[in-house]
Amino acid sequence: MKDFKNKVVVITGAGSGIGRALATAFAKRGAKLALNDFNEHALKETSDSLAATGVDVFRKNFDVADKDAFFLFSQETADRFGHVDIMINNAGIGLGDYVFHEVDLDLVERVMDINYFGVLYGSRAFIPHLLKQPEAALVNISSIFGLTGIARSTAYCSSKFAVYGLNQCLMQEYAGTNLRIHSVHPGGINTNITQNSLDYKSAVNTETHDAFQKQFLKISPDYAAEVIINGIQKKKQKILIGKEAHLLDLAVRFFPSLGGTIVNKTIQRQLESIGLKTKTI
Ligand SMILES: NC(=O)c1ccc[n+]([C@@H]2O[C@H](COP(=O)([O-])OP(=O)(O)OC[C@H]3O[C@@H](n4cnc5c(N)ncnc54)[C@H](O)[C@@H]3O)[C@@H](O)[C@H]2O)c1
């Protein structure tokens, strides 16, 4: 897909970070937008600022882990605009530093419900609409942590691997159709992901989150949005964002076990270099 003028683009998690940057970047290219977030205030801020510049925006505040709400949103979007061209399952949530055998399973399930089932429901609800268009794209946001396992990040990593797995299946299944599937793997993007994490308010983890944000999240969300849009235009199945994402992808593809160990050791060293002691078993 080369041109986005009058294309209908759906973006979940559009109240902040990459989602908000994508909404702005598509709006500049003349797209019409259907935006979601479960943070009503943040979603209103994104959509009001774009609507004020004349962009046609439909917004719907719901939790992507709510299957029924997602199907209603897909129907309402199709009714409102008459068609849907691009669906971007971007909404996601982080969880801090936990030793696996100590982590609260309710937190793990909530991460899976949002990061994996939210993406699955969004894909399932919107693909029937996307298949009606001559050209369409489904963009599911995974992570570099959907490419290699990271110690003490089981919930987040597993959810992002699951998204990558879903994307791989969909690429095969819809290969002969009008629909392109894009699996997106950002490196560290400077967004509100740490502050929005499930456990950020817990004092124990705030230090970990802040240190992580400072050390790892350096790429601007606007740059991330441009890389994603470029990837859609070039029909790239795997969209890597940032130098570290490219390096990590190469390392774990060619040296799966050694690559994973090197990545983990590097992260640990970087955290320790800023005075952060990670939990060990
Ligand atoms: N920031 C990074 O370094 C990074 C790296 C790799 C992948 N990602 C992924 O990119 C995506 C966007 O994250 P971001 O960095 O822009 O974070 P962010 O916290 O700035 O934005 C995420 C948005 O999603 C919304 N959201 C969260 N859970 C939701 C739910 N259940 N229903 C509806 N909306 C919900 C939040 O309210 C927020 O507005 C996420 O899937 C994240 O996992 C981010």
The ligand as an SDF file (V2000), in Angstrom:
LIG
                    3D

 44 48  0  0  0  0  0  0  0  0999 V2000
    8.1170    1.3970   24.3390 N   0  0  0  0  0  0  0  0  0  0  0  0
    8.8630    0.3680   23.9770 C   0  0  0  0  0  0  0  0  0  0  0  0
   10.1040    0.3820   24.1720 O   0  0  0  0  0  0  0  0  0  0  0  0
    8.2620   -0.8280   23.3090 C   0  0  0  0  0  0  0  0  0  0  0  0
    9.1220   -1.8180   22.8210 C   0  0  0  0  0  0  0  0  0  0  0  0
    8.5790   -2.9370   22.2190 C   0  0  0  0  0  0  0  0  0  0  0  0
    7.2070   -3.0640   22.0850 C   0  0  0  0  0  0  0  0  0  0  0  0
    6.3830   -2.0910   22.5620 N   0  0  0  0  0  0  0  0  0  0  0  0
    4.9440   -2.2720   22.4080 C   0  0  0  0  0  0  0  0  0  0  0  0
    4.4050   -1.1620   21.7380 O   0  0  0  0  0  0  0  0  0  0  0  0
    3.0180   -1.0130   22.0580 C   0  0  0  0  0  0  0  0  0  0  0  0
    2.7310    0.4370   22.4270 C   0  0  0  0  0  0  0  0  0  0  0  0
    3.3920    0.7320   23.6610 O   0  0  0  0  0  0  0  0  0  0  0  0
    3.9840    2.1560   24.0230 P   0  0  0  0  0  0  0  0  0  0  0  0
    5.4260    1.9700   24.2270 O   0  0  0  0  0  0  0  0  0  0  0  0
    3.5020    3.1880   23.0940 O   0  0  0  0  0  0  0  0  0  0  0  0
    3.3640    2.3300   25.4940 O   0  0  0  0  0  0  0  0  0  0  0  0
    2.3850    3.4390   26.1300 P   0  0  0  0  0  0  0  0  0  0  0  0
    2.1000    2.9520   27.5020 O   0  0  0  0  0  0  0  0  0  0  0  0
    2.9660    4.7880   25.9640 O   0  0  0  0  0  0  0  0  0  0  0  0
    1.0800    3.3290   25.2210 O   0  0  0  0  0  0  0  0  0  0  0  0
    0.2390    2.1990   25.2800 C   0  0  0  0  0  0  0  0  0  0  0  0
   -1.2180    2.6420   25.2240 C   0  0  0  0  0  0  0  0  0  0  0  0
   -2.0220    1.4440   25.2580 O   0  0  0  0  0  0  0  0  0  0  0  0
   -3.1010    1.6640   26.1530 C   0  0  0  0  0  0  0  0  0  0  0  0
   -3.5580    0.3810   26.6830 N   0  0  0  0  0  0  0  0  0  0  0  0
   -2.9030   -0.4560   27.5040 C   0  0  0  0  0  0  0  0  0  0  0  0
   -3.6580   -1.5110   27.7960 N   0  0  0  0  0  0  0  0  0  0  0  0
   -4.8420   -1.3390   27.1480 C   0  0  0  0  0  0  0  0  0  0  0  0
   -6.0410   -2.0790   27.0770 C   0  0  0  0  0  0  0  0  0  0  0  0
   -6.1980   -3.2190   27.7760 N   0  0  0  0  0  0  0  0  0  0  0  0
   -7.0350   -1.6420   26.2850 N   0  0  0  0  0  0  0  0  0  0  0  0
   -6.9070   -0.4730   25.5960 C   0  0  0  0  0  0  0  0  0  0  0  0
   -5.8070    0.2960   25.6590 N   0  0  0  0  0  0  0  0  0  0  0  0
   -4.7900   -0.1300   26.4250 C   0  0  0  0  0  0  0  0  0  0  0  0
   -2.5240    2.5560   27.2540 C   0  0  0  0  0  0  0  0  0  0  0  0
   -3.5560    3.2630   27.9580 O   0  0  0  0  0  0  0  0  0  0  0  0
   -1.6120    3.4850   26.4520 C   0  0  0  0  0  0  0  0  0  0  0  0
   -2.3040    4.6420   26.0240 O   0  0  0  0  0  0  0  0  0  0  0  0
    2.7600   -2.0210   23.1760 C   0  0  0  0  0  0  0  0  0  0  0  0
    2.1750   -3.1840   22.6430 O   0  0  0  0  0  0  0  0  0  0  0  0
    4.1500   -2.3350   23.7090 C   0  0  0  0  0  0  0  0  0  0  0  0
    4.2290   -3.5960   24.3380 O   0  0  0  0  0  0  0  0  0  0  0  0
    6.8730   -0.9690   23.1760 C   0  0  0  0  0  0  0  0  0  0  0  0
  1  2  1  0
  2  3  2  0
  2  4  1  0
  4  5  1  0
  4 44  2  0
  5  6  2  0
  6  7  1  0
  7  8  2  0
  8  9  1  0
  8 44  1  0
  9 10  1  0
  9 42  1  0
 10 11  1  0
 11 12  1  0
 11 40  1  0
 12 13  1  0
 13 14  1  0
 14 15  2  0
 14 16  1  0
 14 17  1  0
 17 18  1  0
 18 19  2  0
 18 20  1  0
 18 21  1  0
 21 22  1  0
 22 23  1  0
 23 24  1  0
 23 38  1  0
 24 25  1  0
 25 26  1  0
 25 36  1  0
 26 27  1  0
 26 35  1  0
 27 28  2  0
 28 29  1  0
 29 30  1  0
 29 35  2  0
 30 31  1  0
 30 32  2  0
 32 33  1  0
 33 34  2  0
 34 35  1  0
 36 37  1  0
 36 38  1  0
 38 39  1  0
 40 41  1  0
 40 42  1  0
 42 43  1  0
M  CHG  2   8   1  16  -1
M  END
$$$$
